[in-house]
Amino acid sequence: TSTYIPWIEGVSVPEETEIIVQCTNIGLFPDVNGKPLIDYSSLTPRMVACDVVFNKPDTLFLQEARARGLKTINGLGMLVNQAVLNFKMWTGMEAPVDIMTQALMDEFGI
Protein backbone atom coordinates (compact mmCIF):
# COMPACT_ATOMS: atom_id res chain seq x y z
CA THR A 1 0.00 0.00 0.00
CA SER A 2 1.31 3.45 -0.81
CA THR A 3 0.50 6.65 0.98
CA TYR A 4 1.06 10.21 -0.17
CA ILE A 5 2.21 12.60 2.53
CA PRO A 6 1.93 16.31 1.73
CA TRP A 7 5.21 18.14 1.94
CA ILE A 8 5.40 20.59 4.79
CA GLU A 9 8.77 22.09 5.69
CA GLY A 10 10.41 19.94 8.34
CA VAL A 11 7.96 17.05 7.92
CA SER A 12 8.88 13.83 9.73
CA VAL A 13 8.92 10.66 7.68
CA PRO A 14 6.59 8.08 9.29
CA GLU A 15 8.44 5.16 10.88
CA GLU A 16 6.59 2.57 8.76
CA THR A 17 7.81 4.17 5.51
CA GLU A 18 9.63 1.76 3.21
CA ILE A 19 10.68 4.10 0.40
CA ILE A 20 10.96 7.85 0.21
CA VAL A 21 11.12 9.37 -3.28
CA GLN A 22 12.46 12.85 -3.90
CA CYS A 23 10.92 13.80 -7.25
CA THR A 24 11.32 17.57 -7.38
CA ASN A 25 14.07 19.63 -8.98
CA ILE A 26 15.66 20.29 -5.57
CA GLY A 27 19.36 19.46 -5.87
CA LEU A 28 19.38 19.61 -9.67
CA PHE A 29 22.24 21.55 -11.28
CA PRO A 30 22.92 24.43 -10.77
CA ASP A 31 21.25 24.23 -7.32
CA VAL A 32 23.38 21.28 -6.21
CA ASN A 33 23.41 22.49 -2.60
CA GLY A 34 19.64 22.18 -2.23
CA LYS A 35 17.91 19.40 -0.36
CA PRO A 36 14.31 18.83 0.71
CA LEU A 37 13.52 20.37 4.08
CA ILE A 38 12.45 17.23 5.91
CA ASP A 39 13.33 15.92 9.35
CA TYR A 40 16.28 13.73 8.37
CA SER A 41 16.50 12.33 11.89
CA SER A 42 13.18 10.57 11.17
CA LEU A 43 14.81 8.41 8.46
CA THR A 44 15.65 4.84 9.47
CA PRO A 45 18.07 2.32 7.92
CA ARG A 46 15.23 0.01 6.85
CA MET A 47 14.02 2.69 4.39
CA VAL A 48 15.17 3.19 0.81
CA ALA A 49 15.78 6.72 -0.47
CA CYS A 50 15.35 7.42 -4.17
CA ASP A 51 16.13 10.73 -5.87
CA VAL A 52 15.11 11.28 -9.49
CA VAL A 53 17.65 14.10 -9.82
CA PHE A 54 20.46 12.93 -12.09
CA ASN A 55 22.81 15.92 -12.18
CA LYS A 56 24.52 15.71 -9.73
CA PRO A 57 23.92 12.01 -9.12
CA ASP A 58 24.90 12.02 -5.45
CA THR A 59 22.56 14.70 -4.16
CA LEU A 60 22.61 16.09 -0.65
CA PHE A 61 19.31 14.28 -0.09
CA LEU A 62 20.97 10.95 -0.89
CA GLN A 63 24.05 11.83 1.16
CA GLU A 64 21.85 12.62 4.18
CA ALA A 65 19.96 9.35 3.72
CA ARG A 66 23.12 7.28 3.28
CA ALA A 67 24.65 8.85 6.40
CA ARG A 68 21.67 7.44 8.29
CA GLY A 69 22.16 3.94 6.89
CA LEU A 70 19.55 3.98 4.11
CA LYS A 71 20.02 2.24 0.79
CA THR A 72 20.01 4.96 -1.88
CA ILE A 73 19.09 5.03 -5.56
CA ASN A 74 20.09 7.96 -7.76
CA GLY A 75 18.33 9.30 -10.86
CA LEU A 76 20.69 7.77 -13.41
CA GLY A 77 18.42 4.79 -14.13
CA MET A 78 15.47 7.06 -14.83
CA LEU A 79 17.56 9.24 -17.15
CA VAL A 80 18.88 6.23 -19.05
CA ASN A 81 15.44 4.68 -19.46
CA GLN A 82 13.96 7.98 -20.68
CA ALA A 83 16.75 8.12 -23.26
CA VAL A 84 16.16 4.48 -24.26
CA LEU A 85 12.47 5.14 -24.94
CA ASN A 86 13.21 8.32 -26.89
CA PHE A 87 15.95 6.65 -28.93
CA LYS A 88 13.50 3.92 -29.96
CA MET A 89 10.80 6.49 -30.85
CA TRP A 90 13.17 8.64 -32.90
CA THR A 91 15.11 5.93 -34.70
CA GLY A 92 12.90 2.83 -34.59
CA MET A 93 15.95 0.90 -33.36
CA GLU A 94 16.81 -0.61 -30.00
CA ALA A 95 18.96 1.68 -27.92
CA PRO A 96 22.52 0.72 -26.93
CA VAL A 97 21.67 0.77 -23.22
CA ASP A 98 25.12 -0.22 -21.95
CA ILE A 99 26.85 2.42 -24.07
CA MET A 100 24.36 5.10 -23.04
CA THR A 101 24.72 4.19 -19.37
CA GLN A 102 28.51 4.24 -19.52
CA ALA A 103 28.53 7.57 -21.37
CA LEU A 104 26.37 9.15 -18.67
CA MET A 105 28.46 7.61 -15.90
CA ASP A 106 31.58 9.04 -17.55
CA GLU A 107 29.93 12.44 -17.93
CA PHE A 108 28.83 12.55 -14.29
CA GLY A 109 32.05 11.01 -12.98
CA ILE A 110 30.48 7.95 -11.39
C-alpha positions in Angstrom: 0.0 0.0 0.0 1.3 3.5 -0.8 0.5 6.7 1.0 1.1 10.2 -0.2 2.2 12.6 2.5 1.9 16.3 1.7 5.2 18.1 1.9 5.4 20.6 4.8 8.8 22.1 5.7 10.4 19.9 8.3 8.0 17.0 7.9 8.9 13.8 9.7 8.9 10.7 7.7 6.6 8.1 9.3 8.4 5.2 10.9 6.6 2.6 8.8 7.8 4.2 5.5 9.6 1.8 3.2 10.7 4.1 0.4 11.0 7.9 0.2 11.1 9.4 -3.3 12.5 12.9 -3.9 10.9 13.8 -7.2 11.3 17.6 -7.4 14.1 19.6 -9.0 15.7 20.3 -5.6 19.4 19.5 -5.9 19.4 19.6 -9.7 22.2 21.6 -11.3 22.9 24.4 -10.8 21.2 24.2 -7.3 23.4 21.3 -6.2 23.4 22.5 -2.6 19.6 22.2 -2.2 17.9 19.4 -0.4 14.3 18.8 0.7 13.5 20.4 4.1 12.4 17.2 5.9 13.3 15.9 9.4 16.3 13.7 8.4 16.5 12.3 11.9 13.2 10.6 11.2 14.8 8.4 8.5 15.6 4.8 9.5 18.1 2.3 7.9 15.2 0.0 6.8 14.0 2.7 4.4 15.2 3.2 0.8 15.8 6.7 -0.5 15.4 7.4 -4.2 16.1 10.7 -5.9 15.1 11.3 -9.5 17.7 14.1 -9.8 20.5 12.9 -12.1 22.8 15.9 -12.2 24.5 15.7 -9.7 23.9 12.0 -9.1 24.9 12.0 -5.4 22.6 14.7 -4.2 22.6 16.1 -0.6 19.3 14.3 -0.1 21.0 10.9 -0.9 24.0 11.8 1.2 21.9 12.6 4.2 20.0 9.3 3.7 23.1 7.3 3.3 24.7 8.8 6.4 21.7 7.4 8.3 22.2 3.9 6.9 19.6 4.0 4.1 20.0 2.2 0.8 20.0 5.0 -1.9 19.1 5.0 -5.6 20.1 8.0 -7.8 18.3 9.3 -10.9 20.7 7.8 -13.4 18.4 4.8 -14.1 15.5 7.1 -14.8 17.6 9.2 -17.1 18.9 6.2 -19.1 15.4 4.7 -19.5 14.0 8.0 -20.7 16.8 8.1 -23.3 16.2 4.5 -24.3 12.5 5.1 -24.9 13.2 8.3 -26.9 15.9 6.7 -28.9 13.5 3.9 -30.0 10.8 6.5 -30.8 13.2 8.6 -32.9 15.1 5.9 -34.7 12.9 2.8 -34.6 15.9 0.9 -33.4 16.8 -0.6 -30.0 19.0 1.7 -27.9 22.5 0.7 -26.9 21.7 0.8 -23.2 25.1 -0.2 -21.9 26.9 2.4 -24.1 24.4 5.1 -23.0 24.7 4.2 -19.4 28.5 4.2 -19.5 28.5 7.6 -21.4 26.4 9.1 -18.7 28.5 7.6 -15.9 31.6 9.0 -17.6 29.9 12.4 -17.9 28.8 12.5 -14.3 32.1 11.0 -13.0 30.5 8.0 -11.4 
